[in-house]
Amino acid sequence: MIKFFKYNSSWLTVLLLSIIPVIRWFFLFPLHIRFFDIYEAATSLGQIAGLVGMVLFSLNLILSSRLKILDRYFFGLNNVYKYHSRIGSISFCLLLLHPLFLAISYLQVSLIHAFKFLLPIGSLVITYGIVALWLMIILMILTLYVRIKYHYWKLSHKFMVVVFIFAVLHTMMVSSDVSYDNFLRWYILGIAYIGLASGFYRAFLSRYWNTDLAYKVVAIRELNPQILEIELSPKNKKLNFISGQFIFVRFFSQNLSSESHPFSLVSIPTEKNIKIIVKSLGDFTSQMQNIKVGDYATIDGPFGRFSYKYLSSYRQIWLAGGIGITPFISMARSLPVQSYQIDLYYCTKNNQEAVLLNELLKISSINKSIRVISWCSDERGRISAEKTIVSENLAKTEVMLCGPDIFMRQLRSQFITLGLKSRQIHWEQFKF
């Protein structure tokens, strides 16, 4: 039971914060009045959807703030953003149902009146809510169904703060249970103001808060035509991190946008300088060739709990797909020379892509706690979970995955089929 609450405390907190206003709502008026007929029932369901949707919308903005306390509480920033995505979808559905349920009451008059209720042509208070709804619909369509460049996608997320402002104005001014009951008013608006502050910080202020973690590019090494190793030196304060963690880096260089992007650290915590490895995969990383020695960067982090240090078992299997090797490099470099029993599978298409293999083999020749296996799919076919299991004691084996999404999902499914529990499988995703 203790383990259950430990590993599920994050979503239980979200659930609790969401149902508190509903519990209060249920005790404000007798239920036989709230659900007197189909129209009253629809209005009541619309109110519940609005209360929960507003709380989840607020929590979603808080989760987007990238605060380090959230990284710790949710056991990694990748989990924070996983919750962010799910909560965003649920809040959108609830806030969409909110006016649809309320519009049903207008059917008592006519279908035209119900339709007009969903258009921004009524009172100013109602218009705020309808504008927020339609703006949210547009942004959700852009996010889920339209392929746009990363910087445009990030810009669209900034407009969520604008959407939320309209939603808060509607909540503050509309005549409802929130305006009548002090508890609901302070609860809903309190969470909303925290969400608004969090969203505003992430969208407009966060880039100005990292000047104490200013770095300078001191070396660039081409590992192959597509992969660069970039070394950065601190201008003043040194970054403290744990092997396996990642950072967000914002480069200030000509012909390169100043967006913030996540990169795993390949250096070890005791080194003054930090190193990242970049592969040309998208619009931003394909421009990284423009970076020059002497360019400046700001660091936000570190984040993540993807490290052997957080696992309870000393028997571990590490599986890296392509550039997913980067967090394992830092971990292999800092791994103690005793106690652990680790198999690291470096999975690439061919030997030419395994640019860090020689360094890993050198580490394993010195540190017998780690065994490095090169797996080239052109020669050996695709890796599978079954091919990595060399011990019958699966209960004491933990697996770490990092690589393309399909690579990790397939292996995770295979390990579960073999008998591992989901809590024994850990993966790093960069879906931000």
N, C-alpha and C positions, 0 to 999 in steps of 0.2 A: 504493500500500500504506500509506503514511504517513497519507493522508487517511482511508483505511478505518478504521485504528485510532483516529484522532482522533475521528471521528464515531460510532464504535461501541464506544468504550472502556467506556462505562457498562454496556451489556448484556453485554459480554465479561467485565467484572469480576464481575457477578452470576453468569454461567455458571461462571467459574472457582471462585468461592467455593462454588458448589453441588456441583461434581464432586470437589473435594478430598476430602471424607469418603468418597465412593464409591470413589475410587481406593485410599484407605487400607483400606477394608472388603474390597476384592478381594484384598488381600495378607495378610489375617489368617489365613485358612484356605483349604485347597485347594478349588477350585471344584467338583470332582467330589463332594466331601462336601456342599457347600452346595446343589447341585442333584441330589442322589442320586435323589430321586423327586419326584412331583408335590407332596407335602406339604412336603418340604424346600425345593423350588423356590418354593412359595408363601410360605413363611416368609422366604426370602431376599429375594424381591421386596418383601415387606412391610417388611423392615428397610431396604432401599434407599429405599423411598417415605418411611419415617419420617425417615431421615437428611436427605434432600434437602428434604422438607416442613418439617422443623424449621429448617433453615438459611434457607429462603425466608420462613417465618413471621417469623423474627428480622429478616431484611433488610427485610421489609415494615414492621415497626414502626420501624426506623431511617429508612426513607424517609418515614414519616409525621411525623417530628420537625420538619420544615420548617427544617432547618439551612441556612444560606446556602452552606456548602461544597457541599451537594448541588445547590443551584440552579446553581452554576457548573459542577460536574462533569457534570451531566446536560443542560447547555445550556438551562436554564429550569425553573422550578418546575412548569410545566404538563407537561413531560416526566417529572419526578419522579413526579407523581401518575398519569401514564399507566402508568409502570412499577409503581407502587404497586397500581393496579387489576389489572394483568395478573399480577403476582407473587402477589397475594392469591388470585386465582382458581386459579392453578396449585398453590400451597401447600395450599389447601383440598382440591383433588382428591387430592393426594398423601397428605395426612393422613387423608382419608377411605378411601383404598385401603389405608393402613397396617394398620388393624385388620381390614379385610375379608380381606386376604391371610392375616393371621395366624390368622383364624378358620377358614380352610380346614383347617389342621392338626387342629382339633377335630372335623372331620368323620370322622376315623378312629374317634372314639368314637361320636358320634351327632350328628344335626342339632340336637337340643335343646342339647347342649353348645356347639356353634358359635354358636347364637343367644344363649345366656346369656353368652358371652364379650363380646358387644357391649352388654351391659347393665351399669350400675354396681352390681352386686350381688356382685362377687368380692372379691379382695384390695384393700386400700387403694391400693396402687401402681397396679394396673390400673384401679381406679375413677377415679383422677386423670386418666388418659388418656381414658377413656370420657366423663367429665364434660366435659373440654375439647372432645372431638369433638361431643357433642350441643349444647353451648352455641354452638360455631362454626356448626353447621348452622342453628340458630335465627337467629343474627345474619346469616348469609349470605342466608337467606330474606327477612328483613326488609330487607336492603340491596338485593337484586336484584329482588324480586317484590312488595314491598308499598310503596305510596306513603305515606310518612309525612312530617311536617313536618321542616324542616331541623334544628331544634334537637333533635328526637327522634332524627334520623338521626345527628347528632354524638354524642349521648349513647350510642347503641348502639355506636359505634366506641370509646368509652371502655371499654366492657365487654370489648373485645378484649384489653385488658391483663389482665383477670381470667382470660379464657380461656387466655392465654399463661402465666400463673402456674401453672395446673393442668398445662399441657403441660410446663413446665420441671420441676415436681415429679415428674411421671411419668418424664421423661428422666433425672433425677438418681438416682431410686431403683430403677427397674426393672432387672432382671438382663439385660444385653444386651452387645453389643460395645462400646458406649459406656462401660459400667462396667468392662469387662475391659481395654480398651486406653487407656493414658494420653493418646496423641495425640488419639484421637477424643473422649475425655472433655473435655480442655481446649479442643479446637477447637469442638465443638458447644456446650458450656456457656459458653465465652467469647463466642461470637457471640450466644448466647441472653441472657446478662447485659447485653450492649450493647443488644440489642433491647428488653429489659425496661426498662432505664434510659431509652431513647429514648421508648418508649411511655408510660411513667409521666410523663416530662417534658412530652410533648405533651398528655396527657390532663388532668393535674392541676397542673402547675407553670408552664407557659409564660406564662400570663396575668399572672403576678407578676414576670416578668423584663423587662417593657417600660416600667417607670416612667420610665426615662431618656428615652423618646420619648413624653412626654406632650404633648398638644396641646389647644387650646381653640378652640371654634367662634366665629369672629369675624364671619362674614357668611354669609347664606343668600339665594340668588337663585333665583327661580322662572323657569325658561326656558320652560316651558309647564306646564299642569296636572299633567303626569306626571313632569316632569324638574326636578330641583333641582341647582344648583351650590353646593357647600358649601366654604367657605374656613376653614382651620384655621391657627392660629398656634402656634409652639412655646413651651412654658413655659420650657424651658432649651435642651436640645440640638437643633440643626437636623438634619433628615433630609438625608442626601446620597444622590442618586440619579441615574440616567441617563434621559433622555427615552424614554418608551415603557414604563418599568417600572411595576409595580403594588405595592400595599401591602395589608396586612390591617388593618382599622380596627375597634376595639372602642369603641362609643359608650357613655357613661354618662349616660342621659337618662331622664326619667320616661316611662312607657308605651312603652318600647323595650327589647327584650331586649339583654343585654350580650354577645351572640355576636360573634365575630370574622368579618368578611366581606371579600372581596377587592374592591378598586376600583383602576382605573387612575388614574394621576396626570395631570392636564391642565395643571399648572403646569410651569414650566421650572426646571432645577436652580439657577439663579442667584437665584431668588426666595426670600425668607425664609419666607413662608407657602406652604402647599401647598393645592391645590384638587382636588376630586373631583367627578364628576358622577354623579348617581344617578337611575335611572329606576324607577318603580314597576312591578315585574315579578312579585314573589313575596310570601310572608308577611312577610319582614323589610323589604324595600325599600318595601312599601306602608305601613309604619309610619314611614318616614323623615320624614314631614310633622310628626311630633311633636318633632323636634329643634329646640332653641332656641339662639339666640346666648347664649354663656356656658357651654354644656354642655362637658364634657370628653371626651377620647378618648385611647386609647393606640394607637400605631402599631407594627406589626411589619413589617419590611422594610428596604429594597426587595427585590423579587424580579423574576425574568424577564430574558430576553435578547432580548426583542422590540423591537428598535431598529435603525434604519437604520445605526447606528454599527458593528453587528456584521456587516453584510453586506459582501461583497467587491466588489460591482458598484455603480457610481454610477447605473446605469439601473435604476429601480425602479418597480413598480406597487403602489400601496396601495389596498386595497379594504375599505371599512368598511360594515357593515350595521347601520343604526340606531345604538344606543348604543355599538356597536363603534367609533365614531369617536373615543372618548376617548383611547386611546394615541396616535393620529395627531395629535391637537390639540397635545400636548406636543412631539411630534417636529417638527411643522410650525413651531411657535413658535421652536424652537431650531435649525432647519436652517440651515447656512451659506449665504451668498448667492452661492455659486459651486460649480462642479464637478458638482453633482448634476443629474439629469434624472428628475424624479418626476412621475407622474400619480396624483393622489388622487381616487378615485371615492367619493363620499359617497352611499350608496344608502339611500333611505327610501321609504316608501309614497307620501308626498305632501310638498309644500313645507312644510306646517305642522310636520311631524316633523323637518325639517332645521334645528333650532334653532341650530346652530353654523355654518351656511353663510356668513352675512355675515362672520363673523370669519375664516373660511378664505379667502374671496375677497379680503379686505383683506390677508391675509398674502401671497397669491399675486400681488397687484398690486405688492407691494414686492419680493418675492423671486422672481425669474424661474426659480429652480431647481425650483419646484413649480407644477404646473398642477392646478387644482381643477375637477372635473366633478361637477355635481349630477345624480343619476340617480333620478328618481321613477318607481317601477314603475307607478303609476296612469296615467302619461302615456306611458312608453317601454317598458313591459314589463319583464320580469326582466333583470337584468344577466347577461352571459355572458362567459366568458374571451375568446372570439373577438372580442367588441366592444371589448375593452380593448387588444388588441395593435396597436400603431401602428408597431412596428419589426420588421424582418425578422431582426434579430440576437438571436434568442431565447437563445443561449448566454450572453449578457452581461446578461440581464434577470432580476431577482429580484422575487418577488411576496410581499407581506405581506397577510394576511387577518385580519380581526377582526370578529366578528358572531355571529349565531345559528349553531348547530352545522351545521344543514342547508345554510345559506348558504355556509359555508366548505368543507364536504365536496364539495358540487356543483362549486364553482369550482375547487377543487384537482384534482378528477378531470378537469375540462375542460382545465385548463392542462397536465396530464400528457398528455392526448390530443393537444394541440397540439404537444407535443414538449419541454416543460420537464421537467427532472429533479426528483424529489421534494425534493432538497436545495436547489433554487432557490425552493421555496415554504415560507413561514414563517407560522405562525398562532398566535393566542393563544386559549387555551381556559380558562374558569374553571369546571372541574369538580372542585371540592374537597370 
